Structure formats: structure tokens, C-alpha cells
């Protein structure tokens, strides 16, 4: 399953910003996989932090093969030591087990999160150990498919903005101007900015490269937390 968008979002962004519209035309459709299962998505995002894409794929495959079903009951039966043995740190394994325990005991309102407004859903997710704001925002986008996610903490989104609009710096105030410009379709703008940051438009360079050189990007969407 891919993040769903169509003509309405495309036309909105093209009307609001010619440069973004031209970039979208040049890049074409962007397909990003989503995970509609919120429990699975939280586990996946905790596991995936600050490791390479290849390592993420390997460990996630091991988790699914070992558990069969990625849910609270299977996580709790498996335990943190067995999770760690699949290739993740013990701290991440402990975070995942703590999340499963909270869901199993009804402490964390998993089913309610999907119905919450964006800001409330982020606050709820951030209450979990191992989940920061950036990770919560990625869960909103790639699990709940919220249409207006635009993460300031995402290093690659800021890089894409610098590249497309020729800025040496992308501070909060400037970033928020772009958020207002792209809203309520910021999630689709994010998809294209990730593509731009990844080199989808070969003629573009990052004017702020000297500032950001050496910064790691995760999952093609470098982020913080």
C-alpha cells in the first residue's frame, strides 16, 4: 500500500507554488509505502531509528518472521532479550516491550490515536518511550496517512527546500512560511521534497551543503527523534 494522493493535492500545490509544480511535473508520481497497522508501525519506527535502510529492512524481516504477527501478545511472549537477538539494541527492544505492555494493559489508547487531531496524536505518541516528535510525525504520515504533515525536524525536507528554493539556511520562520503555502497538502509536498533531497532533480544542489555536510539521513528522510 502506498501513500494515497491524487489530482486534488497535485493541483493545489501547483496553484500555490509554480516552482514546486514544475518539480512535481519533472519527477512524476511518488510512491511511498505505508503500514496501516498502527501497532506494527510504532514498533517499526522505534526499531528503525538511526540505522541504515539496509539494516532496517533486515531487522524488520527478522521480526516479522520470528513473531508471525506483530502485535502486543506476540511481543510480550517474545521478550526484550529475544528481540535484541534479532539485531536491535537492548534499549530499543525494551522500548518496544514497554509499548506492547502499555497496549496490552489498556494504558496507551492505541485505537483512539487514529481519531485524534494531528497535534493531539503527536502528543500521545511522544508519551511513549523511544518516540520523539519526528518519529510521531512519520507515523502520522506513513501509517495514518494524514494529509498535512510537514516536519521541521526532518533534515531531508529542509534540505529539499534549500535545494528547490536556493536558500543557504532553512530556519523555523522560513520553514513555517512554506508550511502555510503548502497546507493542507503538506504531506504530498514532503514526498516531493524527499525526492529532491535524494537527487531526483540532478541539476539542483544544496546551497547550505557546507553547513549540513556529514549529516546522516535515515530512511531517505533524515530526521531527529
N, C-alpha and C positions, 0 to 999 in steps of 0.2 A: 504494500500500500504506500502511495506517495502523498506528500502534502498537496491538498486539493486547492486549486485556484483556476480562474478562467478569464473570460473576456472582461468581466466587470472590473476585476482588480488590475488587469493589464491596461485597460483604457483609462482608469482613474490615475494610475501612475504616469502614463504618457501625457495626460492633460495637465497634471500638476508639475511635471518636470521634463522638459524636452531632452535634456542630456540623459536622464535615466531611461526615457522612452527609446532613445537611439541605442543605448547599451542593450536594452531588452531585445530590440529587434536584431541586433548583431549576434547576441548569444543564443536566442531561441528559447524554447521551453526548458525549464529547470525541473528536474525530478529528484526529490529528496525523500528517502524512505522514512516512514513514521511507524510508531508502535502504538496501537490504540489501547493496549492494556496498561493501565496506569501503574499497577504494582510492578510489572515487568520493566516498565520504562524507568521507574525510580531506581530499581536495582541496577539496571544497565548504566544509568548515568553516574551512579556512585562508583561503580566498578571502573568506568571509562576515564575518570578524571586523571589528567596529567600523565597519560601514557600514549604511545604511538597508536595510529589507526590499526596497524597490523596486530599489535598486542591486544587491543580491544577486541578485534574480531576473533582472535584465537581463544581468549579467556571466555568471551561470551558463548562461543560454540561449546566449550567445555562445560560451562554452567548449564546450558540447555540439555546437553547430552547426559550430564550427571543427575540433574533434577527431574528431567522429563517434563514437568510443569513448573514454571517459575511462579510460585505462589508462597504465601506465608507458611502454610503447613509443611511444604517440602523444604523450605529454607530452614525452618526451626528443627526439622528432623535431621537435616544435614549437619548443621552446626558450623561455628566460625573456623575451627581448625581444618575441617574438610574443604570449606570454601577457600581458605588460604592456599591449600594444596593445589587448587586449580590455577594458581598463578598470580593472585592478587595479594596486596599487603594485608597483614592481620588487622590493621586499623580499618581498612575498607570492609573486610569480612565482618568485623564487629559492628560497623555502621549498618550493614545490610541485615544482620541478625536483629539488631535493635529495632530497625524499621519493621521487620516481619513481626516481632513481638508486639509492637505498638498496634499494628493492624489486627493481629490475632486477638488482642485483648480489647479491641474497640477504642483504644486511646487516640489513635490517629484516624480522622474521618475520611478514609480513602474515597468512598463513593461520593461524599459531599464536595470534594475538591473540584470535580468536573463541573459542578454547577455554580462555583464561586466566580465572581468577577476577577479579572486578571490580578489586580493588586492583592486581593484577599487570598487568592490561590497561591501567589508567590509567598506571602507571609506564612501561610500554612505549611508549605513545602520547606521553607527555610527553617522551620521549627525542628525539622528532622536533623539528626546528627549526620554530617557528611554532605549536606545540601546547602550551597550558598545561593546568592541571588542569580548569578549567571546560570547555574545548573537548573534552578527552578524555572527560569525563563525558557531554557531549552526544552524542558519538559512540557511547558505550555505550548510551545511551537510544534515539537516533533511527536508529542503524544496527543495532547488535547486539540491540536490544530487551531489554536487561537489565531485570529487574523491580523492582530495588531502588535506583534512582539518586535521590539527594537531594542536590543541590549547594549547599553553603553559599555558594559564590562566585556563585551566581545571584541577582542583585539582585531580580528579579521574584518568585522563590519566597519570599524573605524579606519582600518587600512583601505578598504574598498571605497569609503567616502573620500579619503585623501586622494586616492588614485583617480577617481572619476571627476572630482571637482577641483583638483590641483591645489589642495591645502597642505601646508607643511605640518600643521598641527590640527588635531580634532579634539578640542576641549568640550566640556559638558554643554556650555551655552550654544556653541555652534551645532553640536550633535542634536540638541533639542529642537533647533530650527528645522533640521531635516526630519526629525520625528513628526513635527506638526505638518510639514509639507506632505509626507507620505501617508499619514494617517487618513483613513482607518485601514490601510493596506500595508502596514509596515512589515508584516511577515514576508510578503512577496518581495518587497524591497530588500529585505535581509537575504533572501535566497540569491538574488542577483548580485548583491554586494559581496557575498561569499565567493561567488563565481569570479567576480572581478579581482578580488584579493588573491584568488588562486591562479590568476593568469589567463582568464578566458578572453581578455582583450589584449593581445600581445603588445600593442603599441603603447599601453599605459604603464607608467612607472610610479612608484610611491615617492612623492616629494619629501615625505618625512622619514625616508628609509634610514638615514643616518641616526635618527632618534630611536627607531624601533628595531634596528638590526640585531639579530640574535634572539629575538623574542620567539618563543615556541608557539606554534598553533596546534590546537587539538581538534581532531575530527574535521579538519578543514575549516574550523570556525574558532580560532584561538579565543579563549575566554578566561575569566577569572572567577573561580568559586563555583 
